[in-house]
Amino acid sequence: MAVELQSNRQVIEQLESKCQKNGQFVQAASENYLKLAEYYQEEYIQISNLQESHNQLRLQLETEKKRHELITAELKQSLFVAKKEKAEIRQEYERYKEETAKVAEKQGIGRRNLEEMLQAKEIQINQMRKKTADLEWLIKQKVKEVEDINTKCKAVTSMLQSSRRI
């Protein structure tokens, strides 16, 4: 009976030891579960933030695209107007030269008067050239703005693609 009692005590001690180890295991598993839950919560917040950033970047890209289209249309219109004005000025100048030559022949206007009128027209032409040059400069500035917008659009697109990969 003493042997049996001794054997039972050993079994009890082994069971208590296993129970204690299982309790430690359960405690460790519980701690790991809490850490994992915290990690998943942080990941969820990061993903939500990334989605919000992605949506903001997409909206910004659409806004920049619309702005780019508007600036491009304005530039095309300005260029068209400048070319039209230049052609009209050229035609007017040529017509005036012809009319002046005819008038000079008919009325016998002296060479000096004709040169003065031509010089006045040359001054007008130079003023129109300056105006054309100013318009061309403005167009170049707008083209630079468009290029800057394109660069921004490419950067935003790149960021969008990067955020999609994440």
NORJOKA-V923458 format. One record per residue. N is the residue number from 0. RES is the residue in one letter. PHI is phi in whole degrees, -180 to 180 (NA if undefined). OMEGA is omega as a letter, one per 20 degrees, with the letter a starting at -180 (NA if undefined). Layout:
N,RES,PHI,OMEGA / N,RES,PHI,OMEGA
//
This chain:
0,M,NA,r / 1,A,-64,r / 2,V,-68,a / 3,E,-67,r / 4,L,-63,r / 5,Q,-62,a / 6,S,-64,r / 7,N,-65,r / 8,R,-64,r / 9,Q,-65,r / 10,V,-65,r / 11,I,-62,r / 12,E,-63,r / 13,Q,-64,r / 14,L,-65,r / 15,E,-63,r / 16,S,-63,r / 17,K,-63,a / 18,C,-63,r / 19,Q,-65,r / 20,K,-64,r / 21,N,-63,r / 22,G,-63,r / 23,Q,-65,r / 24,F,-62,r / 25,V,-63,r / 26,Q,-62,r / 27,A,-64,r / 28,A,-64,r / 29,S,-63,r / 30,E,-63,r / 31,N,-63,r / 32,Y,-63,r / 33,L,-63,r / 34,K,-64,r / 35,L,-65,r / 36,A,-62,r / 37,E,-63,r / 38,Y,-61,r / 39,Y,-64,r / 40,Q,-62,r / 41,E,-63,r / 42,E,-63,r / 43,Y,-62,r / 44,I,-63,r / 45,Q,-63,r / 46,I,-65,r / 47,S,-62,r / 48,N,-64,r / 49,L,-65,r / 50,Q,-64,r / 51,E,-64,r / 52,S,-62,r / 53,H,-60,r / 54,N,-64,r / 55,Q,-65,r / 56,L,-65,r / 57,R,-63,r / 58,L,-63,r / 59,Q,-63,r / 60,L,-63,r / 61,E,-62,r / 62,T,-62,r / 63,E,-65,r / 64,K,-63,r / 65,K,-63,r / 66,R,-64,r / 67,H,-60,r / 68,E,-63,r / 69,L,-65,r / 70,I,-64,r / 71,T,-62,r / 72,A,-63,r / 73,E,-63,r / 74,L,-63,r / 75,K,-62,r / 76,Q,-64,r / 77,S,-63,r / 78,L,-64,r / 79,F,-61,a / 80,V,-63,a / 81,A,-62,r / 82,K,-65,r / 83,K,-64,r / 84,E,-62,r / 85,K,-62,r / 86,A,-64,r / 87,E,-64,r / 88,I,-64,r / 89,R,-61,r / 90,Q,-63,r / 91,E,-63,r / 92,Y,-62,a / 93,E,-63,r / 94,R,-63,r / 95,Y,-65,r / 96,K,-59,r / 97,E,-64,r / 98,E,-63,a / 99,T,-65,r / 100,A,-64,r / 101,K,-64,a / 102,V,-62,a / 103,A,-63,r / 104,E,-67,a / 105,K,-68,a / 106,Q,-96,r / 107,G,67,r / 108,I,-64,a / 109,G,-66,a / 110,R,-60,a / 111,R,-64,r / 112,N,-63,r / 113,L,-63,r / 114,E,-64,r / 115,E,-63,r / 116,M,-65,r / 117,L,-66,r / 118,Q,-64,r / 119,A,-61,r / 120,K,-68,r / 121,E,-62,r / 122,I,-63,r / 123,Q,-61,r / 124,I,-63,r / 125,N,-62,r / 126,Q,-64,r / 127,M,-68,r / 128,R,-64,r / 129,K,-62,r / 130,K,-61,r / 131,T,-64,r / 132,A,-63,r / 133,D,-62,r / 134,L,-65,r / 135,E,-65,r / 136,W,-63,r / 137,L,-61,r / 138,I,-63,r / 139,K,-62,r / 140,Q,-63,r / 141,K,-66,r / 142,V,-63,r / 143,K,-62,r / 144,E,-61,r / 145,V,-62,r / 146,E,-63,r / 147,D,-62,r / 148,I,-64,r / 149,N,-60,r / 150,T,-62,r / 151,K,-63,r / 152,C,-61,r / 153,K,-65,r / 154,A,-65,r / 155,V,-65,r / 156,T,-62,r / 157,S,-63,r / 158,M,-65,r / 159,L,-63,r / 160,Q,-66,r / 161,S,-65,a / 162,S,-70,r / 163,R,-68,a / 164,R,-67,a / 165,I,-71,NA
//
